């Protein structure tokens, strides 16, 4: 008899809870009848754009620079620099810097070099573009670029490009690039099987240390170091990095080092075997090689 009483009480409480739940739902429907308007549907491109903005804002707040770049100089000072360099063609940026300091102008040598008038050197044998064209088949280039991860970490991507047929020779990803790691990547790109170039173009990044120079000497490859702040001197590699960014890394948010490495190697295979190039008469590097 006691069990029957308990069962009846349980059924009454369930029925009472259902009635109360129905009343609460009716009240919420009256108060929040436009609740569906609060939902937001976004495209994957929007999520990626939000992540890029969040990554920039994250590192901006973390670094908090007091000053960004050098203050601009006046047009009168620019005109004076150009006039002094034009009227004194044998003066370099250090000489003009000293002369301007005597006149009371404080300006950096790199800024002076930026606005100097360049005069042709009669003793100059060939330009940089001429060097690239003359050594196209025996030259390779390498460079780094960065990609943000889902957790706002920075991954460093290393690319080695053969100038002959614009073929991507090697890609690699690391969280902590060092000279030893870079030297090992060059050995993987050119394992000593006769595919080594005569020249390897690189910039003046501090990542390249003595280990890289020693590795290139072992491979009998001459390093060609570009001038400071002159990315155009490594133009072929810069173009490839631009293609990788537009077609591979920008549309996605990598989860980590392994994920990004897999994506870059898949893109390397696509780039070498299927992607067409205007400089190769509409062929890919692999088809042009055949």
C-alpha positions, 0 to 999 in steps of 0.5 A: 500500500505504501508503494502505491501511495509513493507511485501516485505521488510521483505521477502527480509531481511529473504532471505538475512539472510538465504543466509548469514547464508548459507555462514557462515555455508559453511565457518565454515565447511571449517575451522572446518571440524574436529570439531567432533574430539574434542568431548570426550565420557567417561564412568561413571567410568571415571566421578567417578574417576575424581570426586574422584581425584577432591575431594582429590585435593580440600581438599589437597589445602584447608588444605595445610599441611606443613609437612606430618607425622614424618620424617623416622628414620635410620636403625641403630636407628631401630636396636638400639631400637630392641636391647634395647627392646630385651636385656631389656624385662621389659623396656617399650617405655617410658623407652627406650625413656628416654635412647635414649634421653640421647644418643642424639636421638630424637624419639617419644614413638609411633615410639619406640613402633612400632619397639620394639621386643615383648616378650610373657607374661607368665601371659597373659591369652588370646590374642585378637583373642581368646577373639573374638572367645570366645565371638563371639555370644555376641559381636557387633562392630561399626565404622565410615567411610567417603564418599565425596559428589558431592559438595566435602562435607564429610559425616560420615557413622556409621555402627553397626555389630553383630559378630554373623553371620556378620549381619549389625544391623544399618547404619546411615549418618550425616554431623556432628557426635557428641556423642549425635547423636552416642548414639541415633544411638546405641539406634536405633540399640539395642532398648532394646528388648533383642537383645543387645550384652554383648560387643561392640567393638569401637575405641578411636575416639573422637566422642564417648563421655560420652553420648555413655558410658552412653547409653551403661551403660543403655543398660547394654553393656560393651564397649571394646575399641581397642588400639591406631592405631590398626584397626585389633582389630576391623577386622570384622567391618573393613571388612564390611566397605571395602565391603560397599566401594567396592560394594556401595559407591565407584561406585557412587557419592552421592548427599547428606545425604538423598541420601547416607542414602537410598543407604546404607539401600538398601545395608544393606538389600542386605547384610543381605538377599542375599550376600553370605559369606565364613564364613557362608558356602556360606549363607547370615546372614539372611539365616544362622539365619533361 
